[in-house]
Amino acid sequence: MPLLSTRKQEKKVKVTFAHGLLFVEKADGKQQAIPLEWFPKLMEATEEELEDWEQTEKGIRFNKLDVNVDL
């Protein structure tokens, strides 16, 4: 029987927003800037919606907005 863990996955990236850009800083210090115009839902989102994200295998998922950003 597999052992299941309910611990929340530790976030290994930092997500910030400024000047119409989504900034993603990885654990190694490398930073990526992505224009919000590529993701209209992010441009119109509230602060609460933008704070509800999780790291996935491919990038970041904004849960309340149903938006995936592949990195």
Residue, then its C-alpha position, 0 to 999 in steps of 0.5 A: m500500500p502506498l504511503l500518502s503525504t498530505r504535506k503541502q509542496e514547498k514552493k521553490v520559486k518566488v512570484t512577483f508582479a510589477h510593471g505589467l510583468l510576472f517575475v519568477e525567481k527560481a531557487d538558483g536565483k535565475q529570474q524570468a520575466i513574462p508579459l502579463e498581456w500573454f495571460p489576460k486573466l492575470m492582468e485583470a486578477t485581484e491580489e487575492e487571485l494572484e496570491d493563490w498559486e502553486q508550483t507544478e512540474k511544468g511551471i506555475r498554476f494560478n488556482k482561482l483563475d485556472v491559468n497555467v504558466d509553463l516555465 
